[in-house]
């Protein structure tokens, strides 16, 4: 809104008939903003103490923040303390040069402004001349040594013609090897040289001073250049570490957001990894904030979406291939057990062999490799043998862990104490190999020995193929008594042999050598049970412990044993004495 005087002036001119309205320009005064202005109001001692902790690079930046800071930091009183203390704190820095002040040295090293025109474009420092020049200023402030010396005005002087070539700081251009000298340095020397005429001794002193000055500049330029190279490498290492940390932070955030599989795929492909790493918003030497991650995600989301689509298509192909291979393996298993009666209460399923060292490579083979049931049939006998040996050994280890001093010449599975109790449902007695048909052993759908991706594929195939009755069964599965889940040992890892050990103590038989046929002769009577069970066989007594936990036992007399055996023969003429919690052996015709 215009000021009051400006409004009055405009209305008067309009009333007088003037078409031009007088406009009053408002002068906008630039004010110092930010918290740096408050520092100038502090006492000089406190301000000097604060600024003395800043490195020269930051002091050089503060000089350009405002005129007040520039006047304060470039004053002689200030530079004597603040700048000198700042340079002393720089690790490994050479001794300060006598030819440059502390602020000038900071401007030379840390400011990108040209010493000629002030343009902020020059990054290279010419240490021999102690200057930064842009391309335009460099051309006007240098001269090639060879061309200059041919027409030098002092070349006729015998003294100078012999020694004058060594009194200037020569800059060798690394691009083409041309030797250049600084015109400004030559002009200063030329003024001193003419001032010494015609005294030859005075000219000699001027020349020697120039030689000493040139040598001093050259020595310090070499030391300063070496320090700058070391600092540049350290700075590059720090920047690289910051960029790498930002890259790791981006990857970590992506994994937290659920892009782990896509990220692993990108990192595994060389071209995709380079494409991912070249995104400018990722490789920045700054801390990753929430807002910065949003900008990064906008740049990388198309790549992640592309990787996700590729992985989805790849996994679908892999699952279809795995399902087809499992059906071929299932057919091979049924064909094998149709012609080979192993005596097992149930036949294994395809999922019992998915981690076999010979079967797994065939299941995970690429789709280009033809794998049929005949292929699995060649390796299946060895896989079955390994499976039976594995579980026989596992149950034998459980027996040895619960019974001490089992002789090496005795198979632990053949002992009477090897009558296991399921820790999940308390069913007992379960003996090998009938225990392989126990339902609790097939409750898990996990394969701990399989790699993670393979395990996930197996679970996916498992969950997607259910029959109409809800039993987990592969498509094409025909036998109803074969459990689909892989058999596990988790239900027998613990105190699973306490009951047979207690009954063997009643029979006064050592558990480490008593075999199953040794206890078949005896019958046992529960002392505190009111159910009237009478004399029980070994298997029936173990099953009865689930009903009567605190009951004592005694060995049945011969009369009781004969009566019990007669009842058993009459009542169970065509069936086993007791087969708890197991499935009957499949009868094949």
C-alpha positions as CSV (number, residue, x, y, z in Angstrom):
1,X,0.0,0.0,0.0
2,X,1.5,3.4,-0.9
3,X,2.5,5.9,1.8
4,X,0.2,8.8,2.7
5,X,2.3,11.5,1.0
6,X,2.4,9.4,-2.1
7,X,-1.4,9.1,-2.2
8,X,-1.9,12.9,-1.7
9,X,0.6,13.7,-4.5
10,X,-1.1,11.4,-6.9
11,X,-4.6,12.7,-6.2
12,X,-3.5,16.4,-6.6
13,X,-1.8,15.7,-9.9
14,X,-4.9,13.9,-11.2
15,X,-7.2,16.8,-10.1
16,X,-5.0,19.3,-12.0
17,X,-5.5,17.3,-15.2
18,X,-2.0,15.8,-15.3
19,X,-2.1,12.4,-16.8
20,X,1.1,11.3,-15.1
21,X,0.8,10.3,-11.5
22,X,3.9,10.8,-9.3
23,X,5.2,7.6,-7.9
24,X,7.2,7.4,-4.7
25,X,9.7,4.6,-4.6
26,X,10.1,2.7,-1.4
27,X,13.7,1.9,-0.4
28,X,14.0,-1.6,1.0
29,X,16.8,-1.7,3.5
30,X,18.5,-5.1,3.8
31,X,18.6,-6.2,7.4
32,X,20.8,-8.7,9.0
33,X,18.8,-11.8,9.6
34,X,19.5,-15.0,11.5
35,X,21.2,-15.7,14.8
36,X,24.7,-14.7,13.6
37,X,23.8,-11.1,14.1
38,X,23.5,-11.8,17.9
39,X,27.2,-12.8,18.0
40,X,28.3,-9.2,17.2
41,X,26.6,-7.9,20.3
42,X,28.7,-10.1,22.6
43,X,31.9,-8.8,24.2
44,X,35.0,-9.0,22.0
45,X,36.7,-11.4,24.3
46,X,33.9,-13.9,24.3
47,X,33.4,-13.5,20.5
48,X,37.1,-14.1,19.9
49,X,37.1,-17.2,22.2
50,X,34.1,-18.6,20.3
51,X,35.6,-18.0,16.8
52,X,39.0,-19.4,17.8
53,X,37.5,-22.9,17.9
54,X,36.4,-22.6,14.3
55,X,38.6,-24.1,11.6
56,X,39.9,-21.8,8.9
57,X,37.4,-23.1,6.3
58,X,34.5,-21.9,8.5
59,X,36.1,-18.6,9.2
60,X,36.6,-18.1,5.5
61,X,32.9,-18.7,5.0
62,X,31.9,-16.4,7.8
63,X,33.9,-13.5,6.1
64,X,31.4,-13.6,3.3
65,X,28.2,-13.7,5.5
66,X,28.1,-9.9,6.1
67,X,30.1,-6.8,6.0
68,X,30.3,-6.6,9.8
69,X,31.9,-10.1,10.0
70,X,34.2,-9.3,7.2
71,X,35.5,-6.1,8.8
72,X,35.8,-7.9,12.1
73,X,37.6,-11.0,10.9
74,X,39.9,-9.2,8.5
75,X,41.1,-6.6,10.9
76,X,44.7,-6.8,12.0
77,X,43.8,-7.1,15.7
78,X,41.5,-10.0,14.9
79,X,43.7,-11.9,12.5
80,X,46.6,-11.8,15.0
81,X,44.7,-14.1,17.4
82,X,41.7,-15.8,15.8
83,X,43.2,-16.8,12.5
84,X,46.5,-17.8,14.0
85,X,44.8,-20.0,16.6
86,X,42.6,-21.5,13.9
87,X,45.6,-22.5,11.8
88,X,47.4,-23.9,14.8
89,X,44.5,-26.3,15.3
90,X,44.9,-27.7,11.8
91,X,46.6,-31.1,12.1
92,X,49.7,-31.6,10.0
93,X,49.6,-28.1,8.5
94,X,53.1,-26.7,7.7
95,X,54.5,-23.5,9.2
96,X,52.6,-20.4,8.2
97,X,54.2,-18.7,5.2
98,X,55.9,-15.3,5.7
99,X,54.6,-14.0,2.3
100,X,50.9,-14.6,3.0
101,X,48.7,-13.5,5.9
102,X,46.5,-16.0,7.7
103,X,43.2,-14.8,6.1
104,X,44.9,-14.7,2.6
105,X,46.1,-18.3,3.1
106,X,42.6,-19.4,4.0
107,X,41.2,-17.5,1.0
108,X,43.8,-19.3,-1.2
109,X,42.9,-22.8,0.1
110,X,39.2,-22.7,0.8
111,X,37.7,-20.0,-1.4
112,X,36.8,-20.9,-5.0
113,X,36.7,-17.2,-6.1
114,X,39.2,-16.1,-8.7
115,X,41.9,-13.7,-7.4
116,X,41.4,-11.6,-10.6
117,X,37.7,-11.1,-11.2
118,X,36.2,-12.7,-8.2
119,X,34.2,-15.3,-10.2
120,X,33.3,-18.5,-8.3
121,X,34.5,-21.0,-10.8
122,X,38.1,-21.8,-10.1
123,X,39.0,-24.9,-8.2
124,X,42.7,-25.3,-9.0
125,X,45.3,-23.5,-7.0
126,X,48.7,-22.4,-8.5
127,X,50.8,-22.8,-5.5
128,X,53.9,-21.4,-7.2
129,X,52.1,-18.1,-7.7
130,X,49.9,-18.4,-4.6
131,X,46.8,-17.5,-6.7
132,X,43.5,-18.9,-8.1
133,X,42.6,-17.8,-11.6
134,X,39.8,-18.5,-13.9
135,X,40.5,-19.3,-17.5
136,X,40.1,-15.7,-18.7
137,X,42.3,-14.2,-16.0
138,X,44.9,-16.9,-16.3
139,X,45.4,-16.1,-20.0
140,X,46.0,-12.4,-19.2
141,X,48.2,-12.9,-16.2
142,X,50.7,-15.4,-17.5
143,X,53.3,-15.6,-20.3
144,X,55.1,-18.5,-21.8
145,X,58.7,-18.6,-20.6
146,X,60.2,-19.5,-24.0
147,X,58.4,-16.7,-26.0
148,X,59.1,-14.1,-23.3
149,X,62.8,-14.8,-22.9
150,X,63.4,-14.4,-26.7
151,X,62.3,-10.7,-26.6
152,X,63.1,-9.8,-23.1
153,X,64.1,-6.1,-22.7
154,X,66.9,-7.0,-20.3
155,X,68.3,-9.9,-22.5
156,X,71.1,-7.5,-23.7
157,X,72.4,-7.1,-20.1
158,X,75.2,-9.6,-19.7
159,X,74.5,-10.2,-16.0
160,X,70.8,-10.7,-16.4
161,X,71.1,-12.8,-19.6
162,X,73.1,-15.4,-17.7
163,X,71.1,-15.5,-14.5
164,X,67.7,-14.1,-15.2
165,X,66.1,-17.4,-16.2
166,X,66.2,-18.6,-12.6
167,X,64.7,-15.7,-10.7
168,X,60.9,-16.4,-11.4
169,X,58.5,-18.9,-10.2
170,X,57.7,-21.2,-13.1
171,X,54.4,-23.0,-13.4
172,X,54.5,-26.2,-15.5
173,X,51.1,-26.8,-17.0
174,X,50.3,-30.5,-16.5
175,X,48.0,-30.5,-19.5
176,X,50.6,-29.7,-22.2
177,X,53.8,-29.3,-20.3
178,X,54.1,-25.6,-21.1
179,X,56.2,-23.5,-18.7
180,X,54.5,-20.3,-17.6
181,X,55.6,-17.4,-15.4
182,X,53.4,-14.8,-13.7
183,X,53.5,-11.4,-15.3
184,X,52.7,-9.7,-12.0
185,X,55.7,-11.2,-10.3
186,X,57.9,-10.2,-13.2
187,X,56.7,-6.6,-13.2
188,X,57.4,-6.3,-9.4
189,X,60.9,-7.6,-10.0
190,X,61.4,-5.3,-13.0
191,X,60.5,-2.2,-10.9
192,X,63.1,-3.2,-8.3
193,X,65.6,-4.0,-11.0
194,X,65.3,-0.6,-12.7
195,X,65.4,1.2,-9.3
196,X,68.9,-0.3,-8.7
197,X,70.4,1.0,-11.9
198,X,73.1,1.8,-12.7
199,X,74.7,0.3,-9.5
200,X,75.7,-3.2,-10.4
201,X,76.1,-4.3,-6.7
202,X,72.5,-3.1,-6.0
203,X,71.3,-5.0,-8.9
204,X,73.1,-8.1,-7.6
205,X,71.3,-7.7,-4.2
206,X,68.0,-7.3,-5.9
207,X,68.6,-10.4,-7.9
208,X,69.8,-12.4,-4.9
209,X,66.7,-11.3,-2.9
210,X,64.5,-12.4,-5.8
211,X,66.3,-15.8,-6.0
212,X,65.9,-16.3,-2.2
213,X,62.2,-15.3,-2.4
214,X,61.6,-17.6,-5.3
215,X,63.3,-20.5,-3.5
216,X,61.2,-19.8,-0.4
217,X,58.0,-19.7,-2.4
218,X,59.0,-22.9,-4.2
219,X,59.7,-24.8,-0.9
220,X,56.5,-23.6,0.7
221,X,54.5,-24.3,-2.4
222,X,55.8,-27.9,-2.4
223,X,55.0,-28.4,1.3
224,X,51.6,-26.8,0.9
225,X,50.8,-28.8,-2.2
226,X,51.6,-32.0,-0.4
227,X,49.4,-31.1,2.6
228,X,46.6,-30.1,0.3
229,X,46.8,-33.5,-1.5
230,X,46.7,-35.3,1.9
231,X,43.8,-33.2,3.0
232,X,42.0,-33.8,-0.3
233,X,42.4,-37.5,0.0
234,X,41.2,-37.4,3.6
235,X,38.3,-35.2,2.6
236,X,37.4,-37.6,-0.3
237,X,37.6,-40.5,2.1
238,X,35.3,-38.7,4.5
239,X,32.8,-37.9,1.7
240,X,33.0,-41.4,0.4
241,X,32.3,-42.7,3.9
242,X,29.3,-40.3,4.3
243,X,28.0,-41.4,0.9
244,X,28.4,-45.0,1.8
245,X,26.7,-44.5,5.1
246,X,23.8,-42.8,3.4
247,X,23.6,-45.7,0.9
248,X,23.5,-48.2,3.7
249,X,20.9,-46.1,5.5
250,X,18.8,-46.0,2.3
251,X,19.1,-49.8,2.0
252,X,18.2,-50.3,5.7
253,X,15.1,-48.1,5.3
254,X,14.0,-50.0,2.2
255,X,14.3,-53.3,4.1
256,X,12.2,-51.9,6.9
257,X,9.6,-50.8,4.3
258,X,9.4,-54.4,3.0
259,X,11.7,-54.2,-0.1
260,X,14.3,-56.7,1.1
261,X,13.8,-59.2,-1.8
262,X,13.8,-56.5,-4.4
263,X,16.9,-54.9,-3.0
264,X,18.8,-58.3,-2.8
265,X,17.9,-58.9,-6.4
266,X,19.2,-55.5,-7.5
267,X,22.4,-56.0,-5.5
268,X,23.0,-59.4,-7.1
269,X,22.8,-58.1,-10.6
270,X,25.8,-56.0,-11.7
271,X,24.0,-53.8,-14.2
272,X,21.0,-53.2,-11.9
273,X,23.3,-52.5,-8.9
274,X,25.2,-49.8,-10.9
275,X,21.9,-48.4,-12.1
276,X,20.7,-48.2,-8.5
277,X,23.9,-46.8,-7.1
278,X,24.1,-44.0,-9.8
279,X,20.9,-42.4,-8.6
280,X,22.1,-38.9,-7.5
281,X,19.8,-38.6,-4.5
282,X,21.3,-41.7,-2.9
283,X,25.0,-40.9,-3.3
284,X,25.1,-37.7,-1.4
285,X,27.4,-36.7,1.5
286,X,24.6,-35.8,3.9
287,X,22.6,-37.5,6.6
288,X,19.5,-39.3,5.5
289,X,16.4,-37.7,7.1
290,X,12.8,-38.8,6.8
291,X,12.2,-36.0,4.3
292,X,15.3,-36.9,2.3
293,X,14.2,-40.5,2.2
294,X,10.9,-39.5,0.7
295,X,12.7,-37.8,-2.2
296,X,15.1,-40.7,-2.6
297,X,12.2,-43.2,-2.7
298,X,10.5,-41.2,-5.5
299,X,13.6,-41.7,-7.6
300,X,14.1,-45.4,-6.9
301,X,10.5,-46.6,-6.7
302,X,10.3,-47.4,-10.5
303,X,13.4,-49.6,-10.2
304,X,12.0,-51.3,-7.2
305,X,8.6,-51.9,-8.9
306,X,10.4,-53.3,-11.9
307,X,12.4,-55.7,-9.7
308,X,9.3,-56.7,-7.8
309,X,7.5,-57.6,-11.0
310,X,10.5,-59.6,-12.2
311,X,10.7,-61.5,-8.9
312,X,6.9,-62.3,-8.9
313,X,7.1,-63.8,-12.4
314,X,10.3,-65.6,-11.5
315,X,8.8,-67.1,-8.3
316,X,5.6,-68.2,-10.1
317,X,7.7,-70.1,-12.6
318,X,9.8,-71.6,-9.9
319,X,6.7,-72.7,-7.9
320,X,5.1,-74.3,-10.9
321,X,8.3,-76.1,-11.6
322,X,8.6,-77.3,-8.0
323,X,5.0,-78.5,-7.9
324,X,5.5,-80.5,-11.1
325,X,8.7,-82.0,-9.7
326,X,7.0,-83.0,-6.4
327,X,4.2,-84.7,-8.3
328,X,6.8,-86.7,-10.2
329,X,8.6,-87.6,-6.9
330,X,5.2,-88.6,-5.4
331,X,4.6,-91.0,-8.3
332,X,8.1,-92.5,-7.9
333,X,7.5,-93.1,-4.1
334,X,4.2,-94.8,-4.7
335,X,5.7,-97.0,-7.4
336,X,8.6,-97.9,-5.2
337,X,6.5,-98.9,-2.2
338,X,4.0,-100.8,-4.3
339,X,6.8,-103.3,-5.3
340,X,8.9,-103.1,-2.1
341,X,7.2,-103.9,1.3
342,X,9.4,-102.1,3.8
343,X,7.4,-103.2,6.9
344,X,6.8,-99.5,7.8
345,X,3.3,-98.6,9.2
346,X,3.1,-95.8,6.6
347,X,4.8,-94.7,3.5
348,X,6.7,-91.4,3.4
349,X,5.5,-88.5,1.3
350,X,7.4,-86.3,-1.2
351,X,7.9,-83.7,1.5
352,X,10.0,-86.2,3.5
353,X,12.7,-86.2,0.9
354,X,12.8,-82.5,-0.1
355,X,16.1,-81.9,1.8
356,X,17.8,-85.1,0.7
357,X,21.2,-84.4,-0.9
358,X,20.3,-86.2,-4.1
359,X,16.6,-85.3,-4.3
360,X,16.9,-81.6,-3.5
361,X,19.1,-80.7,-6.6
362,X,16.5,-82.4,-8.8
363,X,13.6,-80.5,-7.3
364,X,15.5,-77.2,-7.6
365,X,16.9,-77.8,-11.0
366,X,16.0,-75.3,-13.7
367,X,12.9,-75.9,-15.8
368,X,15.1,-76.5,-18.9
369,X,16.3,-79.7,-17.3
370,X,13.8,-82.6,-17.8
371,X,13.1,-84.4,-14.6
372,X,10.6,-87.3,-14.5
373,X,9.5,-90.0,-12.0
374,X,12.0,-92.3,-13.6
375,X,14.7,-89.8,-12.7
376,X,13.6,-89.8,-9.0
377,X,13.3,-93.6,-9.1
378,X,17.0,-94.0,-9.6
379,X,17.9,-92.1,-6.5
380,X,14.9,-92.9,-4.3
381,X,16.3,-96.2,-2.8
382,X,19.3,-94.4,-1.5
383,X,17.2,-91.5,-0.2
384,X,14.9,-94.0,1.7
385,X,17.9,-95.7,3.2
386,X,19.4,-92.4,4.4
387,X,16.0,-91.4,5.9
388,X,15.6,-94.6,7.8
389,X,19.2,-94.5,9.0
390,X,18.7,-90.9,10.1
391,X,15.6,-91.5,12.2
392,X,16.9,-94.7,13.7
393,X,20.1,-92.9,14.8
394,X,18.0,-89.9,16.2
395,X,15.9,-92.2,18.3
396,X,18.9,-94.1,19.4
397,X,20.5,-90.9,20.6
398,X,17.4,-90.1,22.7
399,X,17.7,-93.6,24.3
400,X,21.4,-93.1,25.1
401,X,20.7,-89.6,26.5
402,X,18.1,-91.0,29.0
403,X,19.9,-94.3,29.8
404,X,23.5,-94.5,30.9
405,X,26.1,-97.1,29.9
406,X,24.4,-98.6,26.9
407,X,26.9,-101.2,25.5
408,X,28.2,-100.4,22.0
409,X,27.2,-103.9,20.7
410,X,23.5,-103.3,21.5
411,X,21.3,-101.3,19.2
412,X,19.4,-98.8,21.5
413,X,16.3,-99.1,19.4
414,X,16.0,-102.9,20.3
415,X,15.9,-102.2,24.0
416,X,12.7,-102.4,26.0
417,X,13.2,-98.9,27.3
418,X,12.9,-97.6,23.8
419,X,9.2,-97.2,24.2
420,X,8.7,-93.5,23.7
421,X,6.0,-91.2,25.0
422,X,4.8,-88.3,22.9
423,X,5.4,-85.0,24.8
424,X,2.5,-83.4,22.8
425,X,-0.4,-85.9,23.4
426,X,1.2,-88.3,26.0
427,X,0.5,-91.3,23.7
428,X,2.7,-94.3,24.6
429,X,4.3,-96.7,24.0
430,X,5.6,-95.6,20.6
431,X,8.4,-97.7,19.1
432,X,10.4,-97.4,16.0
433,X,9.4,-97.7,13.2
434,X,5.7,-97.4,14.2
435,X,6.5,-94.1,15.7
436,X,7.0,-92.7,12.2
437,X,3.2,-92.8,11.7
438,X,2.3,-90.9,14.8
439,X,0.3,-87.8,13.9
440,X,2.1,-85.4,16.2
441,X,5.4,-86.2,14.4
442,X,3.8,-84.8,11.2
443,X,2.4,-81.6,12.7
444,X,5.1,-79.3,11.4
445,X,5.3,-77.8,7.9
446,X,8.8,-76.5,8.2
447,X,12.1,-77.7,6.9
448,X,14.9,-76.3,9.1
449,X,17.6,-77.8,7.0
450,X,16.4,-76.2,3.8
451,X,17.6,-72.7,2.7
452,X,15.2,-69.9,3.4
453,X,14.1,-69.3,-0.1
454,X,13.6,-73.0,-0.7
455,X,11.7,-73.4,2.6
456,X,9.4,-70.5,1.6
457,X,8.7,-72.2,-1.8
458,X,7.9,-75.5,-0.1
459,X,5.5,-73.8,2.3
460,X,3.8,-71.9,-0.5
461,X,3.3,-75.1,-2.6
462,X,2.1,-76.8,0.6
463,X,-0.5,-74.1,1.5
464,X,-1.9,-73.7,-2.1
465,X,-2.7,-77.4,-2.6
466,X,-5.5,-78.7,-0.3
467,X,-8.1,-81.2,-1.2
468,X,-11.9,-80.8,-0.7
469,X,-11.8,-82.6,2.7
470,X,-9.2,-80.4,4.2
471,X,-6.4,-82.9,4.4
472,X,-3.1,-81.6,3.1
473,X,-2.4,-83.5,0.0
474,X,-0.7,-82.9,-3.2
475,X,-2.7,-82.9,-6.4
476,X,-2.8,-86.5,-7.7
477,X,-2.2,-88.0,-4.2
478,X,-4.1,-91.3,-4.0
479,X,-3.2,-93.1,-0.8
480,X,-5.2,-91.9,2.3
481,X,-2.9,-93.4,4.9
482,X,0.3,-91.6,3.9
483,X,0.9,-88.5,6.1
484,X,1.8,-85.4,4.0
485,X,3.7,-83.4,6.6
486,X,7.4,-84.1,7.0
487,X,8.3,-86.1,10.1
488,X,10.0,-84.1,12.9
489,X,11.7,-85.0,16.2
490,X,10.4,-82.1,18.4
491,X,7.8,-84.3,20.2
492,X,10.4,-86.6,21.7
493,X,13.1,-84.1,22.7
494,X,12.9,-84.3,26.5
495,X,11.9,-86.7,29.3
496,X,10.1,-89.3,27.1
497,X,11.4,-92.6,28.6
498,X,10.5,-92.1,32.3
499,X,7.6,-94.6,32.3
500,X,9.5,-97.6,30.8
501,X,12.4,-96.9,33.1
502,X,10.1,-97.1,36.1
503,X,8.5,-100.4,34.9
504,X,11.9,-101.9,34.3
505,X,12.8,-101.1,37.9
506,X,9.7,-103.0,39.1
507,X,10.8,-105.9,36.9
508,X,14.3,-105.6,38.3
509,X,15.7,-105.5,34.8
510,X,18.6,-103.2,33.9
511,X,17.4,-100.7,31.2
512,X,20.7,-100.6,29.4
513,X,20.6,-104.3,28.4
514,X,16.9,-105.4,28.7
515,X,15.4,-106.1,25.3
516,X,11.8,-106.0,24.3
517,X,11.5,-109.8,24.2
518,X,12.8,-110.0,27.8
519,X,9.7,-108.1,29.1
520,X,7.1,-109.8,26.9
521,X,7.0,-112.7,29.4
522,X,6.0,-110.6,32.4
523,X,2.6,-109.2,33.3
524,X,2.2,-106.1,35.6
525,X,-0.6,-105.2,38.1
526,X,-1.4,-101.6,39.1
527,X,-1.6,-101.4,42.9
528,X,-3.7,-98.3,43.4
529,X,-6.0,-98.5,40.4
530,X,-9.7,-99.1,40.9
531,X,-10.5,-99.7,37.3
532,X,-10.0,-103.5,37.6
533,X,-7.6,-103.7,34.7
534,X,-6.0,-106.9,36.0
535,X,-2.6,-108.1,34.8
536,X,-1.4,-106.0,31.9
537,X,1.2,-106.6,29.2
538,X,4.2,-104.4,28.8
539,X,2.5,-102.2,26.2
540,X,-0.8,-102.0,28.1
541,X,1.0,-101.1,31.3
542,X,2.8,-98.2,29.6
543,X,-0.5,-97.0,28.1
544,X,-2.2,-97.3,31.6
545,X,0.3,-94.9,33.2
546,X,-1.5,-92.1,31.4
547,X,-4.7,-93.0,33.3
548,X,-3.1,-93.7,36.7
549,X,-0.1,-91.5,37.2
550,X,0.6,-92.2,40.9
551,X,-0.1,-95.9,41.0
552,X,2.5,-98.4,42.1
553,X,3.2,-101.6,40.3
554,X,4.0,-105.2,41.1
555,X,4.9,-108.2,39.0
556,X,1.9,-110.5,38.4
557,X,2.1,-114.0,39.8
558,X,2.3,-117.1,37.6
559,X,-1.4,-117.8,38.2
560,X,-2.3,-114.3,37.3
561,X,0.0,-114.4,34.2
562,X,-1.7,-117.6,32.9
563,X,-5.2,-116.2,33.4
564,X,-4.2,-113.0,31.6
565,X,-2.6,-114.9,28.7
566,X,-5.7,-117.0,28.3
567,X,-8.0,-114.0,28.2
568,X,-5.7,-112.3,25.7
569,X,-5.8,-115.3,23.4
570,X,-9.6,-115.6,23.5
571,X,-10.3,-111.8,23.2
572,X,-7.7,-110.8,20.7
573,X,-7.3,-113.8,18.5
574,X,-6.9,-111.9,15.3
575,X,-5.4,-108.6,16.5
576,X,-2.2,-107.4,18.2
577,X,-2.3,-107.2,22.0
578,X,-2.1,-103.3,22.1
579,X,-1.2,-100.9,19.3
580,X,-1.9,-97.4,20.7
581,X,-1.8,-94.2,18.7
582,X,-0.3,-95.9,15.6
583,X,-1.6,-96.7,12.1
584,X,-1.8,-100.2,10.9
585,X,0.6,-101.4,8.3
586,X,-0.8,-101.0,4.8
587,X,-1.9,-104.3,3.3
588,X,-1.2,-104.5,-0.4
589,X,-2.6,-107.0,-2.8
